[in-house]
């Protein structure tokens, strides 16, 4: 099993941690896969694959996503003031890869419908859970921005989440129907 983690890294000692070191370190942490979507000023949809997503607060319901400062999706949600979070199911790997690519046809190749409040794209076949969010704050963080979103509407169904880690995709182990409610 140790071979699955790639090359061992014993530390940087007194040397500065490089971007490559940090990326490799974070790549060892498996996480769910989401597609973040919004609308541009011209009404055109924008979106990207994102694994930097976390719950912030239950009251009021708030989550955060981290997006690259040069992202067209970040620019769109700044202007629109809202975004959608689409959590992908285990069969959504093709969609994750499409939204991680520069392919400008992503919304032509992926079925979607407008979210009920913001109109941001909810992916209807690749996502098993979606959240419609209003931007509450954007905080610069290096080459990224931390976007806080107040959750305005939710939609989900039981399914097996898509995971990403160790530079690959995987499904949550075991079917969703075998897990108990928490």
C-alpha positions in Angstrom: 0.0 0.0 0.0 2.8 2.4 0.6 3.6 2.4 -3.1 0.2 3.9 -3.8 1.2 7.2 -2.3 4.0 7.9 -4.7 7.5 9.0 -3.8 8.1 9.5 -0.1 8.9 13.1 1.0 10.9 13.5 4.2 10.5 17.3 4.5 12.0 20.5 3.3 14.1 21.2 6.4 15.0 24.8 6.3 14.2 25.2 2.5 11.1 27.0 1.5 8.1 24.9 0.6 7.6 25.1 -3.2 4.3 25.3 -5.1 5.0 21.8 -6.3 5.7 20.5 -2.8 2.4 22.0 -1.6 0.4 20.6 -4.6 1.9 17.1 -3.9 1.1 17.3 -0.2 -2.5 18.4 -0.9 -2.9 15.7 -3.5 -2.5 13.1 -0.8 -5.8 14.2 0.8 -8.8 12.7 -1.0 -11.9 14.9 -1.2 -15.2 15.1 -3.0 -15.5 16.7 -6.4 -17.7 19.7 -7.2 -18.4 21.9 -10.2 -18.9 25.5 -9.3 -21.0 27.5 -11.8 -22.3 31.0 -12.2 -23.5 33.4 -14.9 -21.5 36.1 -16.7 -22.7 39.6 -17.2 -23.8 38.5 -20.7 -25.9 35.7 -19.2 -23.5 33.0 -20.4 -22.8 30.2 -18.0 -19.3 29.7 -16.5 -18.0 26.8 -14.5 -15.0 24.8 -13.2 -14.1 21.7 -11.3 -13.3 22.4 -7.7 -12.2 20.2 -4.8 -11.6 23.2 -2.4 -15.1 23.3 -0.7 -16.0 23.4 2.9 -19.0 24.0 5.2 -18.5 27.2 7.3 -21.7 27.6 9.3 -25.1 25.9 9.9 -26.7 29.1 11.1 -26.9 30.9 8.7 -26.1 28.0 6.2 -22.8 29.1 4.7 -20.1 27.3 2.7 -16.8 28.3 1.0 -15.1 27.5 -2.2 -11.6 28.5 -3.3 -11.1 29.7 -6.9 -8.1 30.8 -8.8 -7.8 34.6 -9.2 -7.5 34.3 -13.0 -10.6 32.1 -13.3 -13.4 33.3 -15.6 -15.8 31.6 -13.2 -14.6 33.8 -10.3 -15.0 36.8 -12.5 -18.6 35.7 -13.4 -19.6 35.1 -9.8 -18.1 38.4 -8.6 -20.4 40.2 -11.2 -23.4 37.9 -10.7 -23.2 37.8 -6.9 -24.3 34.2 -6.8 -23.1 30.7 -7.7 -24.1 27.1 -7.6 -22.2 24.1 -6.1 -22.8 20.8 -8.0 -21.5 17.8 -6.0 -20.7 15.1 -8.6 -21.7 11.4 -8.2 -19.4 8.5 -8.9 -20.5 8.5 -12.6 -19.5 12.1 -13.0 -15.8 11.7 -13.8 -16.2 12.8 -17.5 -18.0 16.0 -16.3 -15.2 16.7 -13.8 -12.6 16.3 -16.4 -14.6 18.4 -18.9 -14.9 21.3 -16.4 -11.2 21.0 -15.5 -10.3 21.5 -19.2 -10.3 24.6 -21.4 -13.1 23.2 -23.6 -15.5 26.1 -24.2 -18.4 23.7 -25.1 -18.8 22.4 -21.5 -22.3 23.7 -21.1 -23.3 22.4 -24.5 -22.1 18.9 -23.6 -23.5 18.8 -20.1 -27.3 18.9 -19.3 -28.2 21.6 -16.8 -31.0 23.8 -15.6 -31.1 27.2 -13.9 -30.9 27.2 -10.1 -34.2 28.4 -8.6 -32.9 31.7 -7.1 -29.7 32.7 -8.9 -30.2 31.0 -12.2 -26.6 29.6 -12.0 -26.3 26.2 -13.7 -27.4 23.1 -11.8 -25.9 20.0 -13.5 -28.9 17.7 -13.9 -27.2 14.4 -14.7 -23.7 14.5 -13.3 -24.5 16.0 -9.9 -26.4 14.3 -7.1 -26.5 17.3 -4.9 -26.7 21.0 -5.7 -26.6 24.3 -3.7 -27.7 27.7 -4.8 -25.6 30.3 -3.1 -25.5 34.1 -2.7 -22.0 35.5 -2.4 -21.6 37.0 1.1 -17.8 37.7 1.0 -14.7 37.2 -1.1 -11.3 37.2 0.6 -8.1 37.2 -1.4 -5.7 34.4 -0.5 -2.5 34.4 -2.5 -3.2 33.3 -6.1 -6.8 32.3 -5.1 -9.9 33.9 -3.6 -12.0 32.3 -0.8 -15.6 32.8 -1.8 -18.2 32.5 1.0 -21.7 31.7 -0.1 -24.9 31.8 1.9 -26.9 28.8 0.8 -30.3 29.9 -0.6 -31.7 26.5 -2.0 -30.7 22.9 -1.9 -31.5 19.8 -4.0 -30.1 16.3 -3.5 -30.8 12.6 -3.9 -29.0 9.6 -2.4 -26.0 8.6 -4.6 -22.3 7.6 -4.3 -20.0 10.6 -4.3 -17.1 11.1 -6.7 -13.7 11.5 -4.9 -10.4 12.9 -6.1 -7.0 12.2 -4.5 -3.6 10.8 -5.2 -4.0 12.3 -8.8 -7.0 10.1 -9.6 -10.7 9.7 -9.3 -12.5 7.1 -7.2 -16.0 6.4 -5.8 -16.8 6.4 -2.1 -16.3 2.8 -1.0 -19.6 0.8 -0.8 -23.0 1.8 -2.0 -24.8 4.8 -0.4 -27.7 2.5 0.6 -25.4 0.6 3.1 -24.4 3.6 5.1 -26.5 4.8 8.1 -27.7 8.3 8.5 -25.5 10.4 10.8 
